[in-house]
Amino acid sequence: MYIMLHFWKDLSKDYSTIVTTKTQIIHSPTDQQHQLYFLDMRCSHYKDILNQAQDKGLFRDPIRFILWEPTPDQLAPYYFRVDSRVYTVVKQNEKYVTQTVYKIGVRSSEILENFVGVYDPKEGFTTFSDVAVFRNRSNLSGLEVNVTYVATNPDTLAHLEDYRYVLTTKTSTQCFYTYDRIDYVDFIPAWTPTFMKFIFRSPPLSYVTNIFTLPFDTHVWYSSFVLCAIIFIVIYLIVSWEWKNRIFRRKVEKTHGALRPDILEVAVMEMGAITQQGSDTEPRSSAGRVAYFIALISLMFLYTSYSANIVALLQSTTENIRTIEDLLNSRISLGALDVVYNRYYFEHAQDPIRKAIYQQKIAPKGQKAKFISLEEGMSRVRDEFFGFHSELSVAYKIVADTFKENEKCALKEVAYVNMLDPHMVIRKRSAYKELVKIGSQRILESGLQRREEHKIYMKKPVCHSKGSNFGSAGIIDCYAAFLIFGIGLGISIIIFCFELLYRKYKTKN
């Protein structure tokens, strides 16, 4: 009794202490880390207190219990969880032995103990052991733990034991972090590098812009236009001066190929020089020939620079598709791997851009949703301008096996889902949460997890010949050229029709 009174006195110095003989347990759901229950097991109503504590789930971390003079038979009916902090104090040979007690499972009958210390009323603690609950109780003695597999591919069941260590017989599927799961499970940060993104080949630059305007920047274009205007004015003035000279006029008037002082003729001559096609007319005077020669030299350098840049741009790919908004506004078709979590994230998208991607490109109204197999999706990525939303590791396995080197170099990624990596999950308020958490951290810190990731997860194939890629020019690459040709052809036909009408009108009159 003296020891108990001394204990209460020490507690009362720094803590709020309530002494009661009632059988109604006093519990506050707040500040649980500061709650300590002291129970004299010699009391006749100890069962009422322990039954209430078990019903309320108080035998768990961080709530503490000190049980004074318990017997094994008194403790046997109760489930002291692995994470509980239940201490027993038993008098032995005028000394008090303190231990912690727990059971490894709810169906376990064996009570396990961790030695804490021995207290001598005269000398104090003669023996003391530093107890770390989750270090001293890491051995669960072969306890069977239920795990869950999610087989999104039926072939998975045939490979559950591939690459496993000989002492490990079971594993489980990790889960993506979603808000609706928080009320049911706790997420443990033992993540795996499972990323889902859109994979696509970068389209040619001509797919998103008119490459015929890109060889020169704005200042060079302006300078080129000014140069052409100066050439036109100088040659037109020289030709006009030539034809005003009577002697020169009589000499070249009947000569074929003499450039006349006509705006259209000078313009056609200059257009031939710009395109390096030449002209059947040219100035005949020395001044005119010098001006024409200088014009040919100047425009030749512009033509060469322009042509060289066009060749490079035809082999270039665009780097402008970096976000899901860019993907939405591009002409790239989209699809997704046909698995449960892909459908969930697309169908439950609330962000306007993500919702638009699903409604406009994945599942347009009146059309079948583009949830397809992995093989079909990656085949379309290789052969078309197609974006495929898939887990990266399995997609890159197909890339490594079937894509050519130049096709690997053009691959790009855009993230659609803003999510954390898949986490290990455990039942809410499980007794084993901290044990699993600490164990998984040890696996991560020791490098074992990284080793397994390198064996199982396929990384993006490295591009070794990016500069040697070659691709043929297509219709889209030449779209602007065909457009200019079509516009010119249309204008010429319209002018020709007006000329015919004008001729008929003149004939009638």
Secondary structure, 3 states (H helix, E strand, C coil): CHHHHHHHHHHHHHCCCCCCCCCCCCCCCCCHHHCEEEEECCCCCHHHHHHHHHHCCCCCCCCEEEEECCCHHHHCCCCCCCCCEEEEEEEECCEEEEEEEECCCCCCCCCEEEEEEEEECCCEEEEECCCCHHHHCCCCCCCCCCCCCCCCCHHHHHHCCCCCCCCCCCCCCCECCCHHHCCCEEEECCCCCCCEEEEEECCEHHHCCCHHHCCCCHHHHHHHHHHHHHHHHHHHHHHHHHHHCHHHHHHHCCCCCECCCCHHHHHHHHHHHHCCCCCCCECCCHHHHHHHHHHHHHHHHHHHHHHHHHHHHHCCECCCCCCHHHHHHCCCEEEEECCHHHHHHHHCCCCHHHHHHHHHHHCCCCCCCCEECHHHHHHHHHHCCEEEEEEHHHHHHHHHHHCCHHHHHCEEEEECCCCCCCEEEEECCCCCHHHHHHHHHHHHHHCHHHHHHHHHCCCCCCCCCHHHCCCCCCCCCCHHHHHHHHHHHHHHHHHHHHHHHHHHHHHHC
